[in-house]
């Protein structure tokens, strides 16, 4: 036999079920640790690391030394030593190499045509285009035209003392 008291228990059960579902939803939605706003933090750390490395390389070693290692590498077009030193300073692992990849470019102003041109200084690592690379730049003072320019770069670089922009693309593999 069915009476009216069973109907009250059913409504009470449905209300309690809704309260439990709402409580579970609130608890789950407020305890997530990783938010979409935190996705840029590793990129910012990688950019700061690269900026610090370029700053270290652009600081002269001794008091009487007027040219930094970075300016020397750009002036002498010493790509292999630049790559070795940059990756050595970026290495954040003990006992093994870090999985950082990099490409470097030098931008300069052509005084004759009043345009900004660039050439690849180090393109040792291949990219697929899907990597999340950060761009690190540093102005470097060089005393004249770099000595041994890469193949394909014309003679349009001025021989005057100038500032060139070193641009490094850095990403994790």
Backbone as CSV, one residue per row, in Angstrom:
resi,resn,N_x,N_y,N_z,CA_x,CA_y,CA_z,C_x,C_y,C_z
1,UNK,0.806,-1.157,0.000,0.000,0.000,0.000,0.869,1.247,0.000
2,UNK,0.447,2.230,-0.706,1.201,3.476,-0.847,0.479,4.549,-0.069
3,UNK,1.263,5.295,0.709,0.650,6.408,1.434,1.452,7.689,1.185
4,UNK,1.057,8.798,1.796,1.680,10.098,1.544,3.067,10.237,2.173
5,UNK,3.402,9.474,3.195,4.704,9.617,3.849,5.847,9.136,2.942
6,UNK,5.634,8.234,2.040,6.659,7.777,1.109,7.033,8.848,0.111
7,UNK,6.075,9.653,-0.237,6.322,10.729,-1.182,7.273,11.768,-0.570
8,UNK,7.187,12.060,0.708,8.048,13.025,1.392,9.492,12.519,1.431
9,UNK,9.681,11.222,1.679,11.023,10.656,1.691,11.663,10.731,0.309
10,UNK,10.926,10.576,-0.754,11.454,10.655,-2.118,11.939,12.062,-2.421
11,UNK,11.179,13.072,-2.079,11.572,14.457,-2.325,12.807,14.824,-1.497
12,UNK,12.876,14.331,-0.290,14.026,14.584,0.565,15.284,13.923,-0.023
13,UNK,15.148,12.739,-0.568,16.270,12.032,-1.185,16.779,12.740,-2.435
14,UNK,15.864,13.244,-3.259,16.266,13.970,-4.477,17.001,15.244,-4.087
15,UNK,16.504,15.989,-3.103,17.154,17.220,-2.658,18.540,16.916,-2.088
16,UNK,18.675,15.865,-1.317,19.976,15.501,-0.761,20.944,15.101,-1.874
17,UNK,20.447,14.393,-2.873,21.293,14.020,-4.011,21.789,15.242,-4.771
18,UNK,20.934,16.231,-4.998,21.345,17.456,-5.683,22.376,18.224,-4.860
19,UNK,22.193,18.270,-3.553,23.166,18.957,-2.694,24.515,18.253,-2.746
20,UNK,24.534,16.939,-2.760,25.802,16.200,-2.826,26.483,16.418,-4.177
21,UNK,25.726,16.414,-5.281,26.313,16.662,-6.598,26.886,18.073,-6.691
22,UNK,26.169,19.056,-6.188,26.646,20.436,-6.203,27.913,20.576,-5.357
23,UNK,27.953,19.943,-4.213,29.139,19.988,-3.360,30.332,19.332,-4.056
24,UNK,30.128,18.199,-4.688,31.213,17.520,-5.406,31.724,18.386,-6.550
25,UNK,30.825,19.048,-7.276,31.230,19.924,-8.379,32.081,21.083,-7.865
26,UNK,31.664,21.712,-6.782,32.412,22.844,-6.229,33.786,22.399,-5.742
27,UNK,33.868,21.262,-5.071,35.152,20.773,-4.571,36.100,20.456,-5.725
28,UNK,35.634,19.792,-6.746,36.481,19.414,-7.873,36.932,20.641,-8.661
29,UNK,36.051,21.601,-8.866,36.411,22.763,-9.678,37.333,23.729,-8.958
30,UNK,37.384,23.725,-7.646,38.242,24.670,-6.929,39.576,24.085,-6.516
31,UNK,39.816,22.802,-6.689,41.077,22.215,-6.247,42.042,21.944,-7.387
32,UNK,41.786,22.441,-8.615,42.733,22.209,-9.701,43.956,23.088,-9.489
33,UNK,45.129,22.492,-9.628,46.379,23.187,-9.367,46.864,23.901,-10.617
34,UNK,46.748,23.285,-11.763,47.285,23.822,-13.002,46.194,24.606,-13.726
35,UNK,46.378,25.881,-13.846,45.389,26.728,-14.508,45.908,27.140,-15.879
36,UNK,45.031,27.485,-16.799,45.481,27.906,-18.130,46.381,29.135,-18.096
37,UNK,46.285,29.955,-17.077,47.141,31.128,-16.974,48.581,30.804,-16.647
38,UNK,48.869,29.593,-16.194,50.222,29.205,-15.821,51.023,28.627,-16.985
39,UNK,50.456,28.540,-18.159,51.148,27.889,-19.265,52.342,28.684,-19.763
40,UNK,52.398,29.984,-19.535,53.489,30.809,-20.027,54.699,30.837,-19.108
41,UNK,54.606,30.285,-17.915,55.692,30.376,-16.945,56.960,29.643,-17.419
42,UNK,56.896,28.411,-17.953,58.133,27.787,-18.454,58.774,28.581,-19.598
43,UNK,57.953,29.206,-20.441,58.510,30.029,-21.515,59.230,31.246,-20.957
44,UNK,58.665,31.854,-19.927,59.305,33.016,-19.315,60.619,32.617,-18.654
45,UNK,60.666,31.442,-18.039,61.901,30.982,-17.416,62.967,30.697,-18.465
46,UNK,62.567,30.098,-19.578,63.510,29.816,-20.660,64.020,31.111,-21.282
47,UNK,63.148,32.093,-21.450,63.556,33.387,-21.993,64.530,34.090,-21.055
48,UNK,64.284,34.035,-19.768,65.193,34.657,-18.798,66.539,33.957,-18.790
49,UNK,66.530,32.628,-18.892,67.779,31.877,-18.949,68.604,32.308,-20.161
50,UNK,67.979,32.366,-21.329,68.687,32.778,-22.538,69.196,34.204,-22.461
51,UNK,68.399,35.090,-21.883,68.818,36.480,-21.731,70.019,36.591,-20.800
52,UNK,70.005,35.824,-19.720,71.139,35.825,-18.795,72.401,35.270,-19.452
53,UNK,72.242,34.242,-20.268,73.403,33.654,-20.945,74.009,34.658,-21.919
54,UNK,73.176,35.339,-22.709,73.715,36.342,-23.636,74.377,37.489,-22.878
55,UNK,73.818,37.875,-21.740,74.431,38.938,-20.939,75.792,38.505,-20.400
56,UNK,75.904,37.249,-19.958,77.190,36.739,-19.475,78.209,36.694,-20.605
57,UNK,77.763,36.268,-21.780,78.686,36.181,-22.908,79.106,37.568,-23.400
58,UNK,78.294,38.593,-23.140,78.591,39.945,-23.612,79.341,40.763,-22.561
59,UNK,79.792,40.144,-21.498,80.565,40.829,-20.465,82.039,40.484,-20.659
60,UNK,82.903,41.501,-20.790,84.340,41.206,-20.953,84.889,40.465,-19.739
61,UNK,85.847,39.581,-19.981,86.391,38.738,-18.920,87.301,39.494,-17.960
62,UNK,88.171,40.331,-18.489,89.172,40.994,-17.656,88.976,42.503,-17.713
63,UNK,89.642,43.184,-16.815,89.485,44.635,-16.734,90.001,45.335,-17.988
64,UNK,91.121,44.898,-18.505,91.698,45.539,-19.688,91.099,45.059,-20.998
65,UNK,90.353,43.962,-20.961,89.764,43.409,-22.177,88.565,44.259,-22.589
66,UNK,88.598,44.799,-23.793,87.513,45.675,-24.224,86.446,44.945,-25.017
67,UNK,86.737,43.747,-25.476,85.771,43.010,-26.291,85.299,41.774,-25.537
68,UNK,84.006,41.572,-25.517,83.431,40.406,-24.846,83.538,39.177,-25.744
69,UNK,83.269,38.011,-25.158,83.284,36.779,-25.951,82.235,36.830,-27.057
70,UNK,81.050,37.346,-26.736,79.983,37.417,-27.739,80.380,38.321,-28.899
71,UNK,80.949,39.478,-28.604,81.394,40.390,-29.670,82.509,39.750,-30.497
72,UNK,83.393,39.002,-29.846,84.473,38.317,-30.567,83.903,37.247,-31.499
73,UNK,82.933,36.468,-31.016,82.327,35.430,-31.858,81.624,36.040,-33.071
74,UNK,80.942,37.157,-32.875,80.249,37.809,-33.996,81.274,38.402,-34.961
75,UNK,82.292,39.069,-34.427,83.292,39.729,-35.273,84.110,38.719,-36.071
76,UNK,84.453,37.587,-35.452,85.261,36.581,-36.148,84.398,35.504,-36.811
77,UNK,83.092,35.604,-36.687,82.136,34.638,-37.229,82.487,33.223,-36.763
78,UNK,82.717,33.080,-35.484,83.084,31.800,-34.884,81.806,31.120,-34.374
79,UNK,81.136,30.431,-35.274,79.843,29.830,-34.958,79.960,28.653,-33.994
80,UNK,80.967,27.831,-34.161,81.061,26.627,-33.335,81.355,26.970,-31.873
81,UNK,82.276,27.917,-31.619,82.555,28.299,-30.236,81.368,29.022,-29.604
82,UNK,80.652,29.827,-30.392,79.443,30.481,-29.886,78.429,29.441,-29.438
83,UNK,78.198,28.453,-30.273,77.223,27.404,-29.954,77.650,26.621,-28.713
84,UNK,78.925,26.260,-28.644,79.434,25.490,-27.515,79.281,26.264,-26.206
85,UNK,79.674,27.534,-26.216,79.588,28.332,-24.987,78.135,28.593,-24.600
86,UNK,77.283,28.919,-25.567,75.885,29.201,-25.264,75.203,27.978,-24.660
87,UNK,75.392,26.832,-25.276,74.764,25.607,-24.761,75.370,25.181,-23.427
88,UNK,76.667,25.447,-23.233,77.298,25.117,-21.959,76.717,25.963,-20.827
89,UNK,76.522,27.245,-21.073,75.941,28.127,-20.056,74.467,27.813,-19.813
90,UNK,73.776,27.327,-20.825,72.348,27.006,-20.681,72.106,25.653,-20.028
91,UNK,73.120,24.807,-19.964,72.946,23.453,-19.451,72.510,23.489,-17.993
92,UNK,71.346,22.935,-17.717,70.802,22.948,-16.361,70.773,21.551,-15.747
93,UNK,71.456,20.611,-16.361,71.481,19.247,-15.841,72.900,18.876,-15.460
94,UNK,73.026,18.126,-14.405,74.336,17.694,-13.942,74.635,16.334,-14.569
95,UNK,75.798,16.227,-15.180,76.236,14.949,-15.706,75.751,14.623,-17.100
96,UNK,74.848,15.420,-17.680,74.393,15.153,-19.043,74.015,16.471,-19.705
97,UNK,73.832,16.403,-20.989,73.452,17.596,-21.729,71.968,17.869,-21.577
98,UNK,71.627,19.143,-21.605,70.237,19.572,-21.553,69.621,19.351,-22.934
99,UNK,68.310,19.305,-23.007,67.640,19.059,-24.287,67.250,20.358,-24.981
100,UNK,68.039,21.416,-24.809,67.756,22.692,-25.453,68.233,22.694,-26.894
101,UNK,67.456,23.305,-27.734,67.811,23.499,-29.138,67.844,25.000,-29.394
102,UNK,68.642,25.426,-30.369,68.788,26.856,-30.625,69.151,27.140,-32.070
103,UNK,68.779,28.319,-32.522,69.225,28.901,-33.778,69.535,30.362,-33.499
104,UNK,70.578,30.901,-34.133,70.979,32.287,-33.882,71.096,33.044,-35.200
105,UNK,70.745,34.318,-35.138,70.783,35.204,-36.298,71.405,36.528,-35.890
106,UNK,72.014,37.208,-36.848,72.588,38.533,-36.616,71.882,39.507,-37.549
107,UNK,71.339,40.571,-36.978,70.658,41.611,-37.756,71.528,42.858,-37.745
108,UNK,71.639,43.503,-38.887,72.460,44.705,-39.020,71.760,45.688,-39.955
109,UNK,72.189,46.934,-39.930,71.613,47.963,-40.787,72.572,48.240,-41.925
110,UNK,72.058,48.124,-43.141,72.835,48.462,-44.323,72.687,49.961,-44.558
111,UNK,73.793,50.689,-44.427,73.741,52.140,-44.519,73.438,52.612,-45.941
112,UNK,73.882,51.874,-46.954,73.656,52.297,-48.341,72.180,52.257,-48.719
113,UNK,71.506,51.169,-48.401,70.092,51.035,-48.779,69.148,51.417,-47.642
114,UNK,69.698,51.734,-46.461,68.916,52.112,-45.285,67.868,51.054,-44.943
115,UNK,68.275,49.794,-44.990,67.391,48.687,-44.639,68.060,47.821,-43.585
116,UNK,67.248,47.059,-42.878,67.760,46.118,-41.887,67.820,44.748,-42.545
117,UNK,68.977,44.121,-42.481,69.176,42.805,-43.063,69.685,41.867,-41.981
118,UNK,69.657,40.583,-42.265,70.131,39.607,-41.282,70.758,38.420,-42.000
119,UNK,71.529,37.678,-41.239,72.076,36.422,-41.744,72.065,35.407,-40.612
120,UNK,72.004,34.148,-41.005,71.977,33.061,-40.024,73.376,32.893,-39.452
121,UNK,73.484,33.024,-38.150,74.768,32.842,-37.481,74.969,31.399,-37.065
122,UNK,73.895,30.741,-36.632,73.970,29.334,-36.247,72.595,28.707,-36.447
123,UNK,72.475,27.846,-37.425,71.227,27.115,-37.655,71.479,25.620,-37.567
124,UNK,72.104,25.217,-36.491,72.475,23.817,-36.318,71.316,22.902,-35.968
125,UNK,70.276,23.429,-35.352,69.145,22.604,-34.939,67.969,22.839,-35.871
126,UNK,67.392,21.750,-36.342,66.249,21.852,-37.242,64.971,21.964,-36.436
127,UNK,64.038,22.723,-36.944,62.764,22.912,-36.286,61.635,22.472,-37.215
128,UNK,60.584,21.948,-36.626,59.431,21.543,-37.428,58.394,22.651,-37.519
129,UNK,58.543,23.671,-36.693,57.566,24.752,-36.672,56.533,24.595,-35.581
130,UNK,56.502,23.439,-34.945,55.534,23.214,-33.863,56.137,23.422,-32.488
131,UNK,57.441,23.654,-32.416,58.081,23.871,-31.127,57.664,25.229,-30.576
132,UNK,57.649,25.309,-29.274,57.306,26.555,-28.609,58.608,27.292,-28.309
133,UNK,59.115,28.033,-29.284,60.399,28.707,-29.141,60.218,30.096,-28.546
134,UNK,61.232,30.522,-27.805,61.259,31.887,-27.295,62.376,32.631,-28.008
135,UNK,62.195,33.934,-28.146,63.156,34.777,-28.856,63.924,35.607,-27.834
136,UNK,65.241,35.504,-27.891,66.110,36.259,-27.003,66.973,37.158,-27.870
137,UNK,67.045,38.440,-27.526,67.833,39.369,-28.326,68.813,40.125,-27.440
138,UNK,69.890,40.588,-28.066,70.896,41.397,-27.363,71.634,42.240,-28.389
139,UNK,71.765,43.528,-28.093,72.565,44.420,-28.923,74.028,44.220,-28.574
140,UNK,74.860,44.063,-29.607,76.287,43.816,-29.412,77.069,44.850,-30.219
141,UNK,78.062,45.475,-29.582,78.929,46.454,-30.244,80.092,45.706,-30.899
142,UNK,80.237,45.896,-32.216,81.402,45.321,-32.906,82.185,46.462,-33.532
143,UNK,83.471,46.237,-33.710,84.357,47.316,-34.143,84.364,47.523,-35.652
144,UNK,83.736,46.667,-36.395,83.718,46.814,-37.849,82.986,45.653,-38.483
145,UNK,83.238,45.463,-39.746,82.603,44.381,-40.492,83.136,43.036,-40.000
146,UNK,82.251,42.071,-39.737,82.732,40.732,-39.341,83.687,40.159,-40.386
147,UNK,84.670,39.419,-39.918,85.751,38.975,-40.791,85.326,37.917,-41.805
148,UNK,84.769,36.808,-41.370,84.467,35.693,-42.259,82.965,35.474,-42.286
149,UNK,82.277,36.180,-43.142,80.823,36.081,-43.196,80.399,34.750,-43.802
150,UNK,79.247,34.239,-43.386,78.755,32.989,-43.967,78.495,33.136,-45.464
151,UNK,78.501,32.025,-46.149,78.260,32.038,-47.593,76.865,32.593,-47.882
152,UNK,76.773,33.382,-48.924,75.489,33.944,-49.312,75.225,35.329,-48.760
153,UNK,76.048,35.766,-47.811,75.882,37.115,-47.266,76.728,38.044,-48.124
154,UNK,76.097,39.075,-48.635,76.794,40.005,-49.519,77.785,40.876,-48.780
155,UNK,78.340,41.793,-49.504,79.328,42.709,-48.935,78.667,44.004,-48.480
156,UNK,77.385,43.942,-48.150,76.655,45.153,-47.789,76.767,45.528,-46.317
157,UNK,77.548,44.797,-45.545,77.754,45.151,-44.145,78.825,46.231,-44.086
158,UNK,78.526,47.297,-43.375,79.451,48.423,-43.295,80.691,48.064,-42.495
159,UNK,81.776,48.776,-42.788,83.036,48.552,-42.088,83.173,49.434,-40.860
160,UNK,82.214,50.282,-40.601,82.269,51.196,-39.449,81.956,50.442,-38.158
161,UNK,82.371,50.969,-37.010,81.917,50.376,-35.739,80.399,50.515,-35.640
162,UNK,79.761,49.463,-35.177,78.300,49.465,-35.182,77.753,48.513,-34.128
163,UNK,76.470,48.653,-33.908,75.755,47.735,-33.017,74.932,46.797,-33.887
164,UNK,75.051,45.520,-33.643,74.249,44.528,-34.354,73.352,43.840,-33.326
165,UNK,72.253,43.317,-33.808,71.308,42.632,-32.934,71.494,41.131,-33.078
166,UNK,71.836,40.485,-31.973,71.950,39.025,-31.963,70.616,38.485,-31.477
167,UNK,70.032,37.603,-32.261,68.722,37.036,-31.950,68.859,35.527,-31.875
168,UNK,68.456,34.962,-30.756,68.544,33.518,-30.553,67.133,32.970,-30.336
169,UNK,66.780,31.952,-31.114,65.551,31.222,-30.887,65.912,29.990,-30.061
170,UNK,65.218,29.830,-28.932,65.576,28.776,-27.980,64.321,27.975,-27.655
171,UNK,64.432,26.653,-27.695,63.299,25.798,-27.367,63.787,24.479,-26.789
172,UNK,62.873,23.796,-26.119,63.174,22.466,-25.569,62.671,21.405,-26.534
173,UNK,63.482,20.380,-26.714,63.108,19.301,-27.635,62.190,18.311,-26.948
